[in-house]
Amino acid sequence: MTGETIVVTVKPNSRKGPLVEVADDGALTVYVREPATEGKATKAVAHLLAKHLGVPKSRVTLIAGATSRVKRFRVD
């Protein structure tokens, strides 16, 4: 299992989104308009994160936090 692990805080149902904010300490907050039901927000976050990092969305995989606002993704 290679790649980098990225921890993000998700803000679903956000009017501010879609947006990726990077804090001064490097923490990522991802705002998406999708609701936090049936994995819609998680799917939107993975897509937005791939776009933000400039990688294909197939290379971004959720590894922890499927039902949490704090999620960990692996980027290969």
Buried (B, 14 or more C-beta within 10 A) or exposed (E): EEEEEBEBBBBBEBEEBBBBEEEEEEEBBBBBBBEBEEEBBBBBBBBBBBBBBEEEEEBBBBEEBEEEEEBBBBBE
